Amino acid sequence: MSKRIDAAAVTAIIGTSYPPPFDQPCRARERRRLGDAAGLTQFGVNLLRLAPGTWSSQRHWHSHEDEFVYVLSGVVTLVSDEGEEELRPGDAAGFKAGVANGHTLQNRGTADVLVLEVGTRAGEQDATTYPDIDLRVPAGGKPVMFTHRDGTPYEDVRRRP
């Protein structure tokens, strides 16, 4: 039996479940969950496509999940606590779990960007912090539940393109 994964045949997940107004810059993002297609359980692998003007996420960091990105095509701006830097094909960046360095990828160009994302799957012990906005995902928030910083839940929202 072949282990080959046809990335184009993996269903694209378009949009975000961030509550408004935080959803706007991420509504056109497209992820193909290649790790799920391979049956992986310890880490996730996504093929991320960012159309011009689209962000990968709001700037965030994880309490228990490492993240790694590798740029396949296009030019993307990495925004982190260190500032902004352009990543080009062949460039990579990593974010260690528990390090409070909010990060996001933003396509500020005129062409699509393709990025390979890899991250651990810590499950219910992971919490996600969004340092620039009033948004959190508390530990144990499965399915993902967004709250305000004070712990008050946002209205349940579904993925919106």
C-alpha positions as CSV (number, residue, x, y, z in Angstrom):
1,M,0.0,0.0,0.0
2,S,1.3,3.5,-0.9
3,K,2.2,6.0,1.8
4,R,2.1,8.8,-0.7
5,I,-0.1,11.7,0.2
6,D,-1.6,13.8,-2.7
7,A,-1.7,17.2,-1.0
8,A,-4.1,18.5,-3.6
9,A,-6.6,15.8,-2.7
10,V,-6.5,16.6,1.0
11,T,-9.6,18.8,1.8
12,A,-8.7,22.4,2.3
13,I,-9.9,24.1,5.5
14,I,-10.6,27.7,4.6
15,G,-11.1,30.5,7.1
16,T,-11.0,30.8,10.9
17,S,-13.1,30.3,13.9
18,Y,-11.7,33.4,15.6
19,P,-14.5,35.6,16.9
20,P,-15.1,39.0,15.2
21,P,-13.3,41.3,14.6
22,F,-10.2,39.1,15.0
23,D,-11.3,36.8,12.2
24,Q,-10.9,39.4,9.4
25,P,-7.2,38.9,8.4
26,C,-7.4,35.1,8.5
27,R,-10.6,34.5,6.6
28,A,-8.9,33.5,3.4
29,R,-6.2,31.3,4.9
30,E,-6.2,27.7,3.6
31,R,-4.8,24.7,5.5
32,R,-4.5,21.1,4.3
33,R,-3.9,18.8,7.2
34,L,-1.3,16.5,5.8
35,G,-0.4,15.0,9.2
36,D,-4.0,13.9,9.7
37,A,-4.0,12.4,6.2
38,A,-1.0,10.3,7.2
39,G,-2.7,9.3,10.5
40,L,-0.1,11.1,12.7
41,T,-1.1,11.6,16.3
42,Q,2.0,13.1,18.0
43,F,2.5,16.1,15.8
44,G,0.6,18.0,13.1
45,V,1.7,18.9,9.6
46,N,-0.2,21.5,7.6
47,L,0.3,22.9,4.1
48,L,-0.7,26.5,4.6
49,R,-1.6,28.8,1.7
50,L,-1.9,32.5,2.3
51,A,-3.4,34.7,-0.4
52,P,-2.2,38.3,-0.6
53,G,-3.3,40.2,2.5
54,T,-4.0,37.1,4.5
55,W,-2.5,36.2,7.9
56,S,-1.8,32.7,9.3
57,S,-3.2,33.6,12.7
58,Q,-3.4,36.4,15.1
59,R,-0.1,36.9,16.9
60,H,0.0,34.1,19.5
61,W,2.2,31.6,21.5
62,H,1.5,28.2,23.0
63,S,2.1,27.0,26.6
64,H,2.8,23.3,25.6
65,E,3.2,23.1,21.8
66,D,6.3,23.7,19.7
67,E,5.8,25.2,16.3
68,F,8.0,25.2,13.2
69,V,7.4,26.7,9.8
70,Y,9.2,26.3,6.5
71,V,8.5,28.5,3.5
72,L,8.0,26.6,0.2
73,S,7.1,29.5,-2.1
74,G,6.4,33.3,-1.9
75,V,7.6,35.9,0.5
76,V,5.9,36.1,3.9
77,T,6.5,38.5,6.8
78,L,7.1,36.9,10.2
79,V,5.9,39.2,13.0
80,S,7.2,38.3,16.5
81,D,8.3,40.1,19.7
82,E,11.7,40.7,17.9
83,G,10.0,42.7,15.2
84,E,9.3,41.9,11.5
85,E,11.4,39.9,9.1
86,E,10.8,38.5,5.6
87,L,11.0,34.8,5.1
88,R,11.6,33.4,1.6
89,P,11.6,29.9,0.1
90,G,14.0,27.8,2.0
91,D,13.7,29.9,5.2
92,A,12.4,28.4,8.4
93,A,11.5,29.6,11.9
94,G,10.6,27.8,15.1
95,F,8.8,28.6,18.3
96,K,9.4,26.7,21.5
97,A,6.5,25.8,23.8
98,G,6.2,28.0,26.8
99,V,8.2,30.9,25.4
100,A,6.0,34.0,25.5
101,N,6.9,35.2,22.0
102,G,3.8,36.0,20.0
103,H,4.1,35.3,16.3
104,T,2.2,35.3,13.1
105,L,2.9,35.1,9.3
106,Q,1.4,37.8,7.1
107,N,1.3,37.8,3.3
108,R,1.9,41.5,2.4
109,G,2.8,40.7,-1.2
110,T,0.9,40.2,-4.4
111,A,1.3,36.4,-4.8
112,D,0.2,33.4,-2.8
113,V,2.6,32.0,-0.2
114,L,3.0,28.3,0.6
115,V,4.3,27.3,4.1
116,L,4.8,23.9,5.7
117,E,3.7,24.1,9.4
118,V,4.7,21.5,11.9
119,G,3.6,21.5,15.6
120,T,3.3,19.2,18.5
121,R,-0.1,18.1,19.7
122,A,-0.3,18.7,23.4
123,G,-4.0,18.4,23.6
124,E,-5.9,19.7,26.6
125,Q,-2.8,20.8,28.5
126,D,-2.0,23.5,25.9
127,A,-3.2,27.1,26.3
128,T,-2.8,29.8,23.7
129,T,-2.2,33.4,24.5
130,Y,-2.8,36.3,22.0
131,P,-0.7,39.2,23.5
132,D,-2.1,42.0,21.2
133,I,-5.8,41.3,21.6
134,D,-8.4,40.3,24.2
135,L,-8.3,36.6,23.2
136,R,-7.2,33.4,24.8
137,V,-7.7,29.6,24.4
138,P,-7.5,28.2,28.0
139,A,-6.0,24.8,28.7
140,G,-8.7,22.1,28.4
141,G,-10.5,24.2,25.8
142,K,-11.4,21.2,23.5
143,P,-13.1,21.8,21.2
144,V,-11.3,25.1,20.9
145,M,-13.0,27.6,23.1
146,F,-12.1,31.3,22.8
147,T,-12.3,33.5,25.9
148,H,-11.6,37.0,26.8
149,R,-8.4,37.5,29.0
150,D,-10.7,37.6,32.1
151,G,-12.0,34.1,31.2
152,T,-15.4,35.1,29.9
153,P,-16.2,33.0,26.9
154,Y,-16.9,34.5,23.5
155,E,-20.0,33.4,21.7
156,D,-19.5,30.1,20.0
157,V,-18.5,30.8,16.5
158,R,-18.0,28.4,13.6
159,R,-15.3,28.5,10.9
160,R,-16.0,31.4,8.4
161,P,-14.4,31.9,5.1
